[in-house]
Amino acid sequence: MYIGCHLSVAKGYEKMALDALSIGANVFQFFSRNPRGSSSKAIDLKDVEKMKAILKENNFGPILAHAPYILNLASFNDNTYGMSKSILKVDYEMLNSISIPYFNFHPGNHMGKGIDYGIQRIADALNEIITGNENTMILLETMSGKGTEIGKSFEEIKSIIDRVKYNELIGVCIDTCHVYSAGYDIVNDLEGVIDEFDDKIGLNRLKAVHINDSMMEFNSHKDRHATIGEGTIGLNAIENVINHPALRKLPFYLETPNDLNGHRKEIELLKGLYDEH
């Protein structure tokens, strides 16, 4: 089982790998820069190589970078749109240069301009950024659908993918809290949700899972993550998710409201529920 959590890159790449080991993780996620700002710092390549040595020695799964929350590639505001494209491009090039497998981002908000408008803006931006020569895959994250968010439905995600020229470099990250809040009943009809994903997008596109419980009720369109087993999704449903044949080999990344020790307990819990056979 590939299971980990979100770690801070502020103290360095090697430190993230060591923190992951200390809590029993064998994957992790980190922000490509300040999650709520535009600041970033230069990469220390020696530090990156130390991280890679730890990952290789301990048989880690794929590491996932997450774009900052401030990006909005669906925006009609030219300043916001330009800033978002610039940050995504710079970070994508950086992640490629250090061979990070996945780069995840929230598709964006159309801010009243309409879903089709927002989808086209996102696709246009990705077509400017992706040259087709990269190795890092960009992952579109499924969203809860609050406000004017794009990505609440599998159809919306697929519509973005279809408009990207080099879409062999586009994958999907399912967030269990988000899809549940968006109206996909992974508690009572997980098989149906997976079948629908396969029909609308294709399971070959699914590369990662943000494994989170939810503070909100089903179909609430609100994004509030809960600790594993302490929300409305519940432990039984999460156990079904991590053991489902279509999902069990994917990397799972916790985004729950916990510190390192709390994540250690969640990782132990999930490993205990995981069927190794």
Sequence and secondary structure as in RCSB ss.txt:
>XXXX:A:sequence
MYIGCHLSVAKGYEKMALDALSIGANVFQFFSRNPRGSSSKAIDLKDVEKMKAILKENNFGPILAHAPYILNLAS
FNDNTYGMSKSILKVDYEMLNSISIPYFNFHPGNHMGKGIDYGIQRIADALNEIITGNENTMILLETMSGKGTEI
GKSFEEIKSIIDRVKYNELIGVCIDTCHVYSAGYDIVNDLEGVIDEFDDKIGLNRLKAVHINDSMMEFNSHKDRH
ATIGEGTIGLNAIENVINHPALRKLPFYLETPNDLNGHRKEIELLKGLYDEH
>XXXX:A:secstr
  EEEE  GGG HHHHHHHHHHTT SEEEEESS TTSS      HHHHHHHHHHHHHTT    EEE  TT  TT 
S HHHHHHHHHHHHHHHHHHHHTT SEEEE  EE TTS HHHHHHHHHHHHHHH  S   SEEEEE     TTEE
 SSHHHHHHHHHT TTGGGEEEEEEHHHHHHTT  TTT HHHHHHHHHHHT GGGEEEEE  EESS TT     E
E TTSSSS HHHHHHHHH TTTTTS EEE  S  HHHHHHHHHHHHHH    
